[in-house]
């Protein structure tokens, strides 16, 4: 399961050390209780900091040994430095697929059954199901037809959950891991014991990028990135353990406690309203037909739910919220979709070509807001600095009323 969120690294004075840069963790957990290498993105660099002529793709990747909860010699994690810009976020998600997801699946199959999934047929017991609940940028990284057909060849199904249903279906949300990591990533401080063995490794890789002109940042920004990196193992250690990761898949009943398969009664129990005997029987009778339809079409549309007499989604005020019929523009808000279904892959070829323009407009708007926020922070910090100098020169305190700070000027 994959989930991403933003967190600002703050020091004890609550000052945003990275000057508007954000740290985003993308995590993938497994039903067996494992977690794949962390993918930590420091995003928001400018064209001056990561020059487009030097780094056309828009991001730099550092593979860091022992950047994990176990801190073992064989473990590793990734720190990505990403420039802001249209399409870069999608490219970073695509790199995560290539460098983390697919290699780790291959490693597990090779270790368990000595099966090389790149050259050999994969037996049914090694079939893999991937699921995510990301937005448009992540979805666009996953919907490449060539990549999806390669997953089919290697016996991997890719499922996209409905974004608004993640708290019901998504193990990273239904379990404790997401909440814990969100908390600890924001509360870990310079006083927390860091993993000092990572310090030189991270600093040397950052310095290498600086030396070849691909990264133009000051020593202070570099220091803060290192401070975040050497505390990532602490965040992971506090956030997850094998038992809690397994339990995260039991809550939405993706697996029962025996890890043999889902439990129908617990699936029905995720329904947010009262489940009557009649409703439960209706769901039970029509479930086999819905499963067959999903396997055939790869997704559900509103008409299908109407045919099965399922009610339209509505909020606590009773207002209905039907999903958009636009598969292209609103697909990230659609119900569960199997991206590796042949029919869905065919739909992508036409549908997503028409989604490029609005998706680009949305990403541009986000970038403009980020630029404005960074500009505001810079102005506010400069104003605070000038105010401090004026107050010091006047022999006053910042707590003094404004009229006292100006009294000497008025008297003159």
Secondary structure as GFF3:
##gff-version 3
##sequence-region A 1 412
A	DSSP	beta_strand	2	7	.	.	.	ID=ss1
A	DSSP	beta_strand	22	28	.	.	.	ID=ss2
A	DSSP	beta_strand	39	45	.	.	.	ID=ss3
A	DSSP	beta_strand	59	65	.	.	.	ID=ss4
A	DSSP	beta_strand	76	83	.	.	.	ID=ss5
A	DSSP	alpha_helix	88	96	.	.	.	ID=ss6
A	DSSP	pi_helix	97	101	.	.	.	ID=ss7
A	DSSP	alpha_helix	102	113	.	.	.	ID=ss8
A	DSSP	three_ten_helix	124	126	.	.	.	ID=ss9
A	DSSP	beta_strand	128	132	.	.	.	ID=ss10
A	DSSP	alpha_helix	136	142	.	.	.	ID=ss11
A	DSSP	alpha_helix	145	153	.	.	.	ID=ss12
A	DSSP	beta_strand	156	160	.	.	.	ID=ss13
A	DSSP	three_ten_helix	163	165	.	.	.	ID=ss14
A	DSSP	alpha_helix	166	169	.	.	.	ID=ss15
A	DSSP	alpha_helix	171	174	.	.	.	ID=ss16
A	DSSP	alpha_helix	177	187	.	.	.	ID=ss17
A	DSSP	three_ten_helix	196	198	.	.	.	ID=ss18
A	DSSP	alpha_helix	199	211	.	.	.	ID=ss19
A	DSSP	alpha_helix	219	229	.	.	.	ID=ss20
A	DSSP	alpha_helix	232	239	.	.	.	ID=ss21
A	DSSP	alpha_helix	242	251	.	.	.	ID=ss22
A	DSSP	alpha_helix	264	269	.	.	.	ID=ss23
A	DSSP	alpha_helix	277	297	.	.	.	ID=ss24
A	DSSP	alpha_helix	302	307	.	.	.	ID=ss25
A	DSSP	three_ten_helix	331	333	.	.	.	ID=ss26
A	DSSP	beta_strand	337	338	.	.	.	ID=ss27
A	DSSP	alpha_helix	342	351	.	.	.	ID=ss28
A	DSSP	three_ten_helix	352	354	.	.	.	ID=ss29
A	DSSP	alpha_helix	356	394	.	.	.	ID=ss30
A	DSSP	alpha_helix	402	405	.	.	.	ID=ss31
A	DSSP	alpha_helix	407	411	.	.	.	ID=ss32
###
